[in-house]
Structures are given as C-alpha cells and as structure tokens.
Amino acid sequence: MILRKEARRNRRTAFTLMEMLVVVAIIVALAGIGGLFLMQALSDTQGDLAAVQTKTLTNACNMYKIKHNGQYPESLQQLLQKDQRGGPYLDDPEALKDQWGQFYQYDRSGPRNNGVRPDIWTRSPEGKEIGNWPVVNQ
C-alpha cells in the first residue's frame, strides 16, 4: 500500500509538452508587444535627434552671420568651407544629412521663422516635418 502511493507521486516529475508550449507562446507574445514599443521609441528618438541637429545647423548659421556682416549663408554647403573671414563652421559633411540619409532643407529667407533666421528642416519617413521653427501647440 505504501509502495503504490510513492509510485503515483513519482510518476509526474516533468512538465508536459502542452505546458511548455503555453509558456513559449506567452513569452513570444510579450516579446512581440515589447518590440512594438521599442520600435516606436526608436522612431521618436530619431525625430528628437533630427530636431537637435536642426538647432546645431542654426547655431552654425548664426556663427556664419556674425563673421559675414549679418548675412546668412546662401546654402548649408557654405558652412563646410573655409574663407577669408573664418570657417569652416561644421567639421563633418555628414552633419548636413539627417538620420534617414536625406540632406537637410534650407531656406535663407526663413518664412516659418518670420524672417528672423533661416528655416532648416527635414522630413521623417512618416512624412512629419521637423524644423528649427517654434512649435505651436495643437
């Protein structure tokens, strides 16, 4: 009688295949959800980095303006060149490209900045415009 109880107790010592599949399915589902959140955070981070880069390019344009009698450069390419008044104002030509490999756009007249400074912007792959102008809360 005692032997029969021990045999019944020892018979179940491992997980069944069904239990293992349920655990694996839960882990895969959690990893998938986490991956979606991670990809969204990465996309947001790239947009923030592009916004910071537009401010860096704006600062380089302001330095150019100081050294060139109040005139902004005709193009962002001029920030890479050395001239008799100074420069270069940017060290790396890659600074003129955004995180997605596109060149930053430049408008010297600055209509979005009310003519105070040039407009510098890019577009994310989702089509969102990221620029150096003030953001209006919507």
C-alpha positions in Angstrom: 0.0 0.0 0.0 2.8 2.4 0.8 4.6 1.5 -2.4 1.6 2.4 -4.5 1.4 6.0 -3.1 5.1 6.5 -3.8 4.8 5.2 -7.3 1.9 7.6 -8.0 3.8 10.6 -6.6 7.0 9.9 -8.6 5.1 9.4 -11.9 4.7 13.2 -12.5 8.2 14.8 -12.3 8.4 16.9 -15.5 6.4 19.5 -17.5 4.1 18.3 -20.3 4.6 19.4 -23.9 1.4 21.4 -23.7 2.6 23.3 -20.6 5.9 24.1 -22.4 4.1 25.4 -25.5 1.8 27.7 -23.4 4.9 29.2 -21.7 6.7 29.7 -25.0 3.6 31.3 -26.6 3.3 33.7 -23.6 7.0 34.7 -23.9 6.7 35.2 -27.7 3.6 37.4 -27.2 5.3 39.5 -24.6 8.4 39.9 -26.8 6.3 41.0 -29.7 4.5 43.6 -27.7 7.8 44.9 -26.3 9.3 45.0 -29.7 6.5 47.3 -30.9 7.0 49.7 -28.0 10.8 49.6 -28.7 10.4 50.4 -32.4 8.1 53.4 -31.5 10.6 54.7 -29.0 13.4 54.4 -31.6 11.3 56.3 -34.1 10.6 59.1 -31.6 14.3 59.2 -30.7 15.3 59.7 -34.3 12.9 62.6 -34.6 14.3 64.2 -31.5 17.8 63.8 -32.8 16.8 65.5 -36.1 15.3 68.4 -34.1 18.6 68.8 -32.2 20.6 68.7 -35.4 18.5 71.5 -36.9 19.3 73.6 -33.9 23.0 72.8 -34.4 22.9 73.8 -38.0 21.0 77.0 -36.9 23.8 77.8 -34.5 26.4 77.3 -37.2 24.4 79.7 -39.5 24.4 82.2 -36.7 28.2 82.0 -36.3 28.5 82.5 -40.1 26.3 85.5 -39.8 28.4 87.1 -37.1 31.6 86.7 -39.3 29.9 87.8 -42.5 28.4 91.2 -41.7 24.9 90.0 -40.8 24.4 87.8 -43.8 23.4 84.2 -43.6 25.0 81.6 -45.9 23.4 81.0 -49.3 23.3 77.3 -48.7 24.3 74.9 -45.9 27.3 73.8 -48.0 29.0 77.1 -47.3 29.2 76.1 -43.6 31.8 73.4 -44.6 34.1 75.9 -46.5 36.9 78.0 -45.1 37.0 81.6 -46.4 39.0 84.7 -45.6 36.6 85.6 -42.7 36.6 82.2 -41.0 35.2 78.8 -41.1 34.6 76.0 -41.6 31.6 76.2 -39.2 30.9 72.5 -39.5 33.6 69.8 -39.4 31.8 66.9 -40.9 29.9 66.9 -44.2 27.6 64.2 -42.8 26.2 66.9 -40.4 24.2 68.1 -43.4 22.3 64.8 -43.6 19.6 63.6 -41.3 19.2 60.2 -39.6 17.5 58.8 -42.7 20.3 59.8 -45.1 18.5 62.9 -46.6 20.1 66.3 -46.8 18.5 69.0 -44.6 16.5 71.6 -46.5 17.4 75.2 -46.2 15.6 78.5 -46.9 17.6 81.6 -46.2 14.6 83.9 -46.1 13.1 82.0 -43.2 9.3 82.3 -43.7 8.5 80.0 -40.8 10.8 81.9 -38.5 9.2 85.2 -39.5 12.4 86.2 -41.4 14.4 86.3 -38.2 16.6 83.3 -39.1 16.7 80.8 -41.9 14.5 77.8 -42.0 16.2 74.4 -41.7 14.1 71.2 -41.8 13.8 67.6 -42.8 11.0 65.1 -43.2 10.8 61.8 -41.3 9.9 58.6 -43.3 6.4 59.0 -41.9 6.2 62.5 -43.5 6.5 64.5 -40.3 8.3 67.9 -40.9 11.0 68.5 -38.3 12.4 72.0 -38.3 14.1 74.8 -36.3 10.9 77.0 -36.1 8.9 77.3 -32.9 6.3 74.5 -32.4 2.7 75.7 -32.0 0.7 73.5 -29.6 -2.2 72.0 -31.4 
